[in-house]
Amino acid sequence: MDIKQIQELVKLINKTNIGEITIEEEGVKITVKQKKDPVQHIVASAQPQAYAPQPAAAAPAAAAPAAKPAEAPKADNLVTIKSPMIGTFYRQSGPGKPIFVNVGDEVEPGKVVCIIEAMKLFNEIESEVKGKIVKVLVEDASPVEYDQPLFLVEPN
């Protein structure tokens, strides 16, 4: 493993809610531990179509409705669950297993909504908001990018 791969691994761990990872390759063992306070990756969205995969673009979209909340009160209420990492998105834990959440399902903080496979590790992605799933934005078994919107949730 070269230094560039190690740096990318550290960046990936810092952007996720994974507490610790150990990788052993060609006799070299690397352990990376995350800080105690993980960053929250839930961002409110003005409209379902207004989300952007870039964090910089998401901030202006959320700030504009704050000035005029009377225009779209229902859209102001939606919360986006975003991917905390790059990987492959799965709606179920394996073939033939039940889907974690569907449109209309109620979620609570800590409830697993999907799995993202990254570097042959299956990471459970949990909801950080209580509410109802309004829309699933990603197809099962498709690649996702860091900070890509996965679900729209109407909070309770």
N, C-alpha and C positions, 0 to 999 in steps of 0.2 A: 504494500500500500504506500503510495507516495504522499508527499505533504499536501498536494492539491486535493486528493481524495479525502484526507483527514480533515482539511479545512471545510470541504463541502459537507462532510458528515457532522461536524460541529455546528455548522449553519443549520442543517436539517433538524438536528436535535433541539437547537434553540428555538426553532419555529414551531415545534410540536409540543404535545403534552406528555411525551415519553420521558420517564424519569431517568432511565439509565439504559445504555446499550453497550454490549461487549462484542467485539469482532476479533476473531482469530484467523489469520491468514498467513500461510507460509512461515509458521513459527513465530509470528509477531502477534501479540495480543494487545488490543487497544480497548480501553473502557472510557466512555464519555458519559458524564453525569450532568443533568440539567440543573439550573438554578432552582431554588425552592419555590419561587412565585412564577408560575407559567403565565404567559401573555394570553389574554382572552381574545378569541378569534371570531366573535359574533359582532356583526355590524348591521345597524338598522338601514333599511333601504327605502327610498322614497316611493318607487314603483317597481313592480316585478321586472319590468323591462329596463329599468334604470341602473341595474347593477353593472359593475365593470370588474374585470379580473385584476385590474391594477389597483392597489390600495390608495394611491394618490387620487385616482379618479373617483373612488367611492366616497371620499370625504366631502367633495363639493356636492355630490348628489344628495347626501344626507343633510347638508347644511341648508340647502335651498328650501325644502319643505318646512323647516323650523320657522322661517319667516312668514310663510303663508300656509298654516295648517288647515284652513277651511277648504282649500281646493280639492284635496283628495284624502279625506280622513281615513278611509280604509287602507289605502296604500301606505300611508305614514306608519301604520300599525305593524307592518310586516318586518320580520327579523330574518336575516340571512345567515344560515349556517354555512361556513366556508371551510374549504379544505385546509388543514394546517400543514400539509406537506404535498410533495410531488409523489405520484404513485398511480395505482390502478384502483378504481372505485368499484366496490361490490356492495349490493343491497342485501345479501344474505351471507351467512358464514360458510356455506358450502353448497354443492349441488344437492337439490332435494330438500334443503333446509328452509325454514320459514323466512320470509322477507322481514327485515328489522322494522321498517315503518313504511306505510302507504299513505297516499293522500287521504286526509280526513282523520288519521290517527292522532291521538293525544300523546304528547311527549312531555317529559319532566327533566330537570337537570340531572345528569348522570345516566339517562337512558341512552343505550347504544342505538344510533340511527343508521350506521353503515360501517364498513371496514375499508381501509385503504392499505393496499399492499405496497410497501416500499422496501427495496433491497431484501426481498424474500422474507420480510417481517410483516405480519398482519396486525395493523393498528386499529383498535376499535375507536370510532369517533363518537363522542357522546354529545348530547344536546346540553346546552348551557342555559336554556330558556324553557319555561313551561308554556305550552300552547298546543296548537293544532297544525299539523303539516298541511300546507296549502298547495305546494307544488314541489315535485322532484325535478331538479334541473339537469341531472346527469343520467345517461344511460348506464345500465349495469355492465360491468366489465370494461369500461372505457377509461382511458388515461385522464388524469386530472392534474392541474398545476397548483402550485402553492397559492392560497388565497382565492381559489376559484369557488364561486357559489355552488353549493350542492343542494340545499333545500331552502324553501321559503316557509316561515312559520308565523302564524298569527298568534301572538302571545295572549295568555289569559290574564 
